[in-house]
Structures are given as structure tokens and as C-alpha cells.
Amino acid sequence: MNPTTHLYQNIDDLCALIPSFREKLLDPPSSTFTGMVGFDGFIDTLIRMRQPDSMKEFGPKVAQAAGIAASYAVDHQGDKFGGNGPLFVAAFSDLFSNQADLSYVGGLGEGKVAPIFAEALAGKVNRLFTIAPPAHSDCMEFTDGKIMLGDFDACEEITLARMLKVMGQDAIDQELQNTAFISAVNWGKLPHVGDIWSYLATRSKALGRNAKEVFCFMDLAEFEHRSEADVQGLIARLSEITAQFTTLMSFNLKEAWQMGDRFGGNFQGKKDAKAVTELALLLRKNLDVDKIIIHPNDGAACADADGCTFVPGPYCQSPLISTGAGDNFGAGCMAACLLGLDNAGMLLTGNSTSGYYVRSGRTPAIHDLITFVESWAAGSLPERL
């Protein structure tokens, strides 16, 4: 059977989805959602570029200054807790007004949770397990994207052996027995985390959890520096993970282009919705996961066994912040899956969660998300919230 493509072009096309979207989001879950998230941890120094304020202008200026020197005006906006995992778990908690039952495992501090994480996640995450010191990133924010300058040495310490030693088998088993979802993000920066991903699937099965009972959201997060052997090793792991979990693998557009190259795709530079859906279908054909998600800045696509859906996003011309936008998108997608939305509703939730975040610097609660989508549909969505 040929896959079916549903390509929504604009908010007018999405209006028919909004009543069901609202109903699903407002229908209270029968129980508190429980989740296990990991495994990185970063302290991010946020730097807002003043002039030039776009990557498009900045790149040529840097190239022209090669061999000489250059100086640029910035706003230092201080240190913030970061890493894909911590940002994801905080966003998921905020969506449910801090009523979810969440655990975080990752690089949160040397021996004990560092104050920057303890303060940021207080009231949001019920259980914190630190298995390594945090890494560090300087996040250069532009109007049209961001540049992440990372010191990843601490990421080497995030291993399965370390997790077992710090948490203990009983605590890990308790998490796996109770969780509704696992979010395993930032594979690209964590050279040994694949062993953890595989272990969680095999251990979940050994504990008697039913196949496909637990969602597993995976985000590779800028993996171009990983070797081809590493990528092939990851691909080989996916079958055992997908056999046990309902798997979602999420890519930004650049990451999707890079993965598509491995399977003969010719998508580099192609940003239109049709090309993104074709790329999602290519990745779904070659990667053993239930859903492939690709999220450019202006929308998102999801491919599964039935075909592919593309949903536009509430594009923000000049975002207040972009660091964390992808993690908010992922948290929105995971929340939508747990609430029973279909692929179109899932993408609408992810896009709108991210769209709200880049305009305000904060994650919406569910009621904020509904108001946001209704404002978008009415043509009254502002650039700042």
C-alpha cells in the first residue's frame, strides 16, 4: 500500500483540527503521567548577538576576518541550566502545570546536584539522579538561528556502569515499572549513551512491561561529529528498542538532511514542505522506529507506517530565544501522544509549544497552548507574548 501524505499548508487548513485538539487537551488524564528523562546536563551561557544579529550576515564577516581579527557586540544574558534532557523535562512539567511525576537521570553535578539544576527543576521533577558533572555550552543566539559552542568532555562520563552504580538496580527497576514514557535525548553529545538506551529496552521487557506499552522519544541532537561507525551502531540498536517501546525519533532539518544522505537522499538545502515529507518517509523506510519526526523552523512532519503528515508552525520572525525551542517541541509532541492525539494533533501541539516558547521564553501550560492556537487561527498572534 502506498503511503498517504497529508500536507497542511497554513493555519486555515488546520482550523478543522482545532476542536479535536482543544477537546483532547482539556480532557483530564485518568492518572498522573509518569516519565523518565535523560541523560545529559549542560550549563548554558546565553549570548545574544547585537550586530550583526543574523547568522547570514555573521558568517561572511567571520570569513573576511580570517587571519586578522574581529570584534562583535553582544549581550551576555547569564548562565542557565541546559542540555536537551533538562530542558525537555522542565518543559513537559510546565505543560502539565508541574503535576506530572517525573524523574531525571544525567549530568547534573559532581557527586551532588549542582545548585543551578536543583533550583531550576525544583517543583518540576520529583527525582533527580546525577551520574556525571555537567558539560558547558556558549549559546550564540541570532535572529535566524543559533551557534552552540560546546565543551563536551564531561559527556564521556555518562555511562551505563555509572548509572547502575549511582541509582542501583532497584531504583532503575522502579522507574521502568512505573513510567509511561522515556525521553532519551542528545545522543550526539553522549558517546556511551547507546548502551543505556538498549539496556532500558531489554530491562523493561525483563520486568514484564508489555511491548509498545511505553513511549520512547529519541532525539539525536547535532550528531555530525559522531563517526560513521557510531551512527551505524545506533541504527543497529533501534530494532530491539522499537520491539519493546513505541518509538519516536526526532530530527531538526539539518540532522535529517545528514541522516538522509546515508540512504541516498538528495535533500540538502531543500526546506519546502513536500521535500520535508519525502525526507521523513525516506528515514522511516530505513530506520526501525515507529515514527520519524522532522521539525524545520516553520513546521514539522511525521512519518509512520500509514504515511506522512506535515503541519505548518506559527513562525516567529524574531524569536526572543531559540535555545530550548526544539526541546519544547519534543515535550509538546510527547504530551500529545500521551493525551491520545493523532499525528497532525501531535505536530500542532509540538509546533505551538515551541512557538509559544520562542515568543515568551517560557513553556505554556495546556490552557495557554489552547489560547495560543486560537489566537493563531484568528490571525492575532503577536511576535511577543
N, C-alpha and C positions, 0 to 999 in steps of 0.2 A: 504494500500500500504506500502510495506517495505521501510524503509529509504535507500537512496543511499549514499554510502560512497566514497568520492574522497580523496585518500591518496597520496599526492605528497611526494616522498621520499627524493629528493635532488634538487639542483639548476638546474640540467639537465632536470628534469621533469617540472620545472617551465618555461623553456625557451619559450615554446609555448604561455605562458601568457603575456610575456613582451611587444609585440607590442600593445596589447589592453591596458595594464597597462600604457604604455607611452602615448597612444592616449588619454585616459581618463584624465590623469593628466595634459596634455598640453592643453586640451580643456577648454578655459576660461569659468567660470560660468557666467550665464546671469546677475547675480546680486551679490553683496557682501554678503557673508554668515554672518548671524546674529546668535549669540549664547548666552545663559545664563548658567554660570558655577558656582558651589558652592560645599560645603558650609563650608569647613574647612579653616584653616590657621595655619601654623606652622613656627617657626624659627628653622632651622636645623643646628646643629653643626656637621660638617663633620670631621670624624676621620678615617684616612687610617691606617690600621694595618700594621706594618712592619714585625715583627717576633713574633709569627707565622703569616703568611699572608693569611692563609686559615681557614675557619670555621672548616673544617675536622680535622685540627691539633689543633685548638684553644680549641675546646670542651673538648677533653680528658685532656688537660693541666689544664683547669679550674677545672675539676672534681678531678684531682690529688691534686690540691692545696686546696681543701675544708678543712676548719678547720685550715688552716695555713695562707698563704698569697701568692700573686702572683703579678708580675710586668711585663708589656709588653711595648715594644717600639711602638710608634705611630707617625704619622704626623698629627698635628692639622691643618686642612685646612680652618678654619674660619667658620663664620656663613653665611648661605644662606637662602633666602626665601624658604619656603617649604609648605608642605601639598599637598595632591593629587590634590585638585582643582586648587590652584595657579600654580602648575607645569603643569597641563593639559592645562589651558587656555593660558599660555605662549607658550607652545609647539604648540598648534593649531594656534596661531597667527603667530609664526615663519614659520610654514609650508606655510602659505599664505603671507609671506613677510610683515607681520603686516598690511595687507589690510582687514582683517575681522572686523566686527562690533560686539564687544564682551562686555559683562557685567560680573562682578564677584561679588558675594554675599558671605560673610563669615567672619571668624575670622581674620581680618586684623589689628586690633588695638583697644585700649580702647578709644572710643569716636571719634577718627580720625584715618585715615590710617597710620600705622607706616611707617617711612622712608624706611625701608628695602623692604617693599612691593611697596610703591609708586615709588621708584627708579627702582625696577626690572620690574614692569609692565607698566611703562611709555612708551607710544607709542605702546603698545601691546593691552591694554584693555581700552575701551572707557569710561566705567562707573564702578566705584568701590564703593561698599556699605559694610561698616564694621558693623557687628552686634555683635561682641564679641572680646575680646583680643585674640592674637594668643596663641596656645599651643607651646610646645617645645619638640624637639627630638634630642638626640645624635645618630648620624648615623655612626655606625662602619662598614666601608667598607672592605671587604675581596676580594680575587681573585675569590672566588666561591660563593659569596652571601653577605648579609649584615645583621646586627642586629640593630634594631631600638629600642632605649630606650626612651620611651615617657612619658612626664608629661602631662596628658590629662585633668587636672582639668578645663581648660578654655573651653573645648569642651561641658561641661554641659550647657554653656550659649547660645549655638546656638539652638534657638527655633523658632517655627512659630510665636509666640507672639512677639518675639524680631524683627523678620524680618518685620512683619507688622508695628510695631511701628517705626522702623528706616526708612524703604523705603516708607511706605504709600501705600494705595491701588492703587492709580493712577499710581505710578511708577511701581508697580508689574504688573498691567494690561497692561501697555505699553510694558513691556518686553515680556509678554506672547503673546500679539497680534502680535509682530514682529519677534519673534525668530524662526529660522529654527531647532534649536536643543537645548536641555538641557543636561548638563553633571552634574549628581548628584553623587558625589564620596565620598568615605571614610565613608560609613555608619557605619563601625565597631567602629570608634572612637567617633561618634556623637550620643549619646544616644537618642536624641529627634528629629533627623532629619527626621525620617519616617513621622512625621506629615507634614513636608514641602513637601516631595515627593508626598504624597497623595493630599495635597492642590493644588499643581501646576497642577495636572491632572484634578481635579474637576473644578478649576477656569478656566483652558484653555477651557474646554467644555462649561462652562457658558458664556465665552466670544465669543463663536461661532466658535472656531477653529475646523476644520474638524478632525474627528477621523483618526489617523495614519498620519496626516499631519506633525507632529513634531517628530523628533527623540529624544529619551531619552536614554542616555548612563549611565549605573549604574555600580559602582564598589564598592564592599563591603569592600575591603582593610583590611585584617587581623582581622577577626571578632571572633576569638576563645575565647576571654574573654567575649563576649556577652552571655547572658543566653539563654537557650533553648526557654523560653517564648518570648524573644526578636526576635529570629530567626523565630519562628513560626508566630509572629506578622508581621514581614517583608513579609514572604511568603504570608500571607493573604492579604497584601496590593497590591500585584502585579497585580491581575486581574483588578482592577479599573484603575491602571496606564497603563496597556497594552491595555485596551479598548480605551484609548484616544491617547496614544503615540505609535510610533513604537519603541519597547524597545529592548535594547541590555544590557545584564548583563555579566560582565567580571570578571573572576577569575584568579589569579595565580594558579599554580598547587596545592600548599598546601591548599589554600582556597577551591579549587574544591574537593580535597580529603575529606576535613572536611564536606562540604555540601553533598557530595555523601554518606557519612556514614549514614546520616539521612534517606536515601532512600534505604538502604540495599545494597549499593555498597561495593565492596571489592577491592578498588583501591589503598589503602595506599602503597606508595613506588613504584608504577608502573608508569614508565616515558616514555615508548615506545609510538610511535605514535598511534598504534592500540588501546592501553589501553586508551589513552587520548581521542580519538574519541568516544570510547564506554562510557566513563565517561560523555562527553559532551552530548551525546544522552540521557543518564540517567537523567541528570539535566534538559535537555529540556523537557523531558516527565513529570517531576514533578514540574517544576517552570513555572508559566504562564507568559512567556516572549517570544518575537518573535525570538530572537537569544541568544544563550548561547555561550560565547567565553571563552576558556581556553588558557592561554599563559605560557607554560613552558619556560625555558631559550633558548631552541633550536628550537622553532617553535610555532605554535598555531593552535587551532581547533575552528571551528564554526559550531554549530548545529542549524538547524531551521526546519520548517515543512517539508522540502523536503529531509532532511538527514544531513550529516556531511561532512565537508571538513577539511583536515589537510594540512598545508603548513609549510615546514621547514623554519628556520630562519638562518640568517648569523651569526652563533655562534661566539662569541668573547672569546678566551681562557683567556685573562687577561684584563677585562674591566677597562678603565680609571675611570669610575664612574658607579655605579648601582642605586643609589638613583635618582629616576625620570624616570628610564627606563620604568616601567610599565605605567606611565602617558604619556610618549611619544608614547608608543604602542597604548594606548587608543585614543590619539589625532589623530594618523595616521588612526586608524580604523574609527573614526568619520568623518574625512576629506574624506576618501574613499567612505563612504556611501553617503555623500552629493554630491560627484562627480559622483555617479552612478555606481561604481564598484560592481561586484558580490562578493560572499563570499571569493572566492580564491583571487581576487584582493584586497579585504579589508584586508585579513590577510597578504598578501605580503606587502601592504603599512604599516600596523602596525608593522610587524616584521622588516622591513627595516628602518622605522623611529627610532625604538628602537635600532637597530643595529648600525645605524649611530651615535646616541647619546652616546652609551656606549664607542665608539671608540674615540669620539671627545669632549664630554662634552657639546655639543650644538645640537640643533634641526636643521635638514636640511630644507631648502626651497624646494619647489617642484622640481626645476631643479636639486638641489643637490641629491634629492632622486632618480631621474631617473638615474643620473650618477652612483650613488652608486649601484643600482640594475644591471646596465650594467657591472660594474666592477666585481660584484659578479658572474655574468653569465660567464664572460670571465676568471674567475679564478685568478683575480689580486687584490682581495680585501685585503687591509692591516689590521693589528691589530690596527693601529692608523691612524687617519685622520687629 
